[in-house]
Amino acid sequence: MRVSLPHSLGSEEVRRRMHAHGHEIGSYFPPGMATVETDWPHEDRMDLFITAAGQQIDGGIDIFDDKVVIDLDLPAILGFLRGTLERAVRKHGGKLLEKS
């Protein structure tokens, strides 16, 4: 699943906000539903390791000057949630970018 979120912040400001608030991603799930771990392999990429409903979802967030691209590898068993997850990623990803 791939979601692209346009922005006009510039990549440096997005990196700063993601570093400051990336730990909040886990709070976007209902309590006890998921765990989220993050890693920064380089300055424009945050890897995501999510465990939800007993399933591992790997993905990442790539930062560009004018957009953020969120990729999540959904296991087949969670494929039916794709639309719901895309809407949630758009909503909460946008909120994450808005935080200064």
VENSUL-V73529 format. One line per field, one symbol per residue. ss: DSSP state (h for helix, s for strand, l for the rest). A space follows every 10 residues. Layout:
ss: ???
This chain:
ss: lsssssllll hhhhhhhhhh hhhhhhhhll lllsssssss ssllssssss ssllssssss ssslllssss sssllhhhhh hhhhhhhhhh hhhhhhhhll
